[in-house]
């Protein structure tokens, strides 16, 4: 239903209307049956409806860049690498939606049901994010502090949050992986861009490169709150963002 020429035209028209020159598609890996070769978690089993190769072939027939948002699953690095190997992708987003068997940002299988201590959850999340960066599997870290997505609905740690960011910052420095600035955070109960300003500042000081995304799940969400994102980047002093072709990075001026 989603992978149709008509739907692509709707996305492209929305991007053009908002002055966005490059648009990529980055479907979640767990939507594909081949992802069950990585992990057979019940959430993935329930979502694995489509064929990954058909998706790649379809996107390659359009003007869209071909991407894949591929969850990092601890201990399944070889299986993730095997799924990515040989597929003609422009970029791979690495995301952490699960720590162990628990979901960070879904009501089902929620980590908050059994591990309500905020310090423990945040430490677990950022330690896993650091492992994702060091895995070498990804070009970009997606929504890198998504653990905050519940806002006031779930407890946040008290005090200086840099103690949680530091493992991920060290991994970003070591690997040079790009960091996604995503306006999807503005849709959370406590609206805030991904990553949080202090996290983004630490990434910039560490020499990180950035990408920009609205994480649009519908055409009308293309470029969501980009004015705020551009102001955010100007304030931090981010002057260039990454684009990717065949997994090769190019830096272009923010404009």
PyMOL commands that set and color helices and strands:
alter all, ss='L'
color gray80, all
select helices_A, chain A and resi 5-17+29-31+33-37+42-47+52-60+77-84+111-114+118-134+146-148+151-153+162-175+183-187+197-205+219-221+226-236
alter helices_A, ss='H'
color red, helices_A
select strands_A, chain A and resi 24-28+65-71+91-95+98-99+102-103+140-141+178-182+210-213+240-245+248-253
alter strands_A, ss='S'
color yellow, strands_A
deselect
rebuild
show_as cartoon
